[in-house]
Amino acid sequence: MTRRREPGQIFAVAGAEAEFADWRADVEVDARIAADEVRYLEKPRTRIRVTGTPKMRRHEFTKRENLPDRVEPGQTYSDVRVRRRVGGGLANE
């Protein structure tokens, strides 16, 4: 995989991310990747868990550009960008 860095790149706020903008998390992870080309040798297995008390709130957002939700092994995807944002917080009582 070849990485391409583009400082200051901004993803448009829309849909689920717009809801996230008004939500305050106690803990939040916002990860972004960009690649000229990506090729999977096998289907990836991914899992993200946010755990806590029953009163915990969580929110997540994923945006993919030029990468389908289900990738095919052996297929090459070009000019790929992915953003994953996950947050958790205690519910207000």
C-alpha positions in Angstrom: 0.0 0.0 0.0 1.3 3.5 -0.8 0.3 6.3 1.5 -0.4 9.8 0.4 -0.5 12.5 3.0 -2.6 15.6 2.4 -2.3 18.0 5.3 -5.5 19.8 6.3 -7.8 17.5 4.3 -11.4 18.1 5.4 -14.3 15.6 4.9 -17.7 17.1 4.4 -20.1 17.0 7.3 -23.3 15.1 6.2 -25.8 12.6 7.5 -24.6 10.7 10.6 -21.6 12.9 11.0 -23.8 16.0 11.3 -25.6 14.2 14.2 -22.2 13.5 15.8 -21.2 17.2 15.6 -23.8 18.1 18.3 -22.9 15.1 20.5 -20.3 15.5 23.2 -18.3 12.3 24.0 -16.2 11.6 27.1 -13.9 9.5 24.9 -13.6 9.8 21.1 -11.4 8.2 18.4 -11.3 9.8 15.0 -9.1 7.9 12.5 -8.5 8.6 8.8 -6.5 6.8 6.1 -5.7 7.6 2.5 -4.0 5.4 -0.1 -3.3 5.6 -3.8 -4.1 1.8 -4.1 -5.4 -0.9 -1.7 -5.6 -4.6 -2.5 -6.9 -7.2 -0.1 -5.6 -10.7 -0.2 -8.5 -12.0 1.8 -11.8 -10.6 3.2 -10.9 -8.4 6.2 -12.5 -9.1 9.6 -13.0 -6.0 11.6 -14.7 -5.3 14.9 -15.0 -2.1 17.0 -16.5 -2.3 20.5 -17.3 0.5 22.9 -18.2 -1.0 26.3 -19.2 0.5 29.6 -22.1 0.7 32.0 -25.7 0.2 30.8 -26.2 4.0 30.9 -23.3 4.6 28.5 -24.1 6.3 25.2 -22.1 5.6 22.0 -22.0 7.0 18.5 -20.1 6.0 15.4 -19.6 7.3 11.9 -17.9 5.8 8.9 -17.2 7.5 5.5 -15.6 5.6 2.6 -14.5 7.0 -0.7 -13.8 4.6 -3.5 -14.0 1.6 -1.2 -17.2 -0.5 -1.0 -18.7 -1.7 2.4 -17.7 -5.3 1.3 -14.4 -5.5 -0.4 -13.5 -8.4 -2.8 -10.2 -10.2 -2.4 -7.8 -9.6 -5.4 -9.6 -6.4 -6.4 -7.5 -3.3 -6.5 -9.2 -0.1 -5.2 -7.7 3.3 -6.2 -7.6 6.7 -4.5 -9.1 5.3 -1.3 -10.1 7.4 1.7 -11.7 6.1 4.9 -12.7 7.9 8.0 -13.9 6.1 11.2 -15.1 8.1 14.2 -16.3 6.4 17.4 -17.2 8.0 20.7 -18.6 7.0 24.0 -19.9 8.9 27.1 -21.9 8.5 30.3 -25.6 9.2 30.0 -26.8 12.3 31.8 -29.1 11.5 34.7 
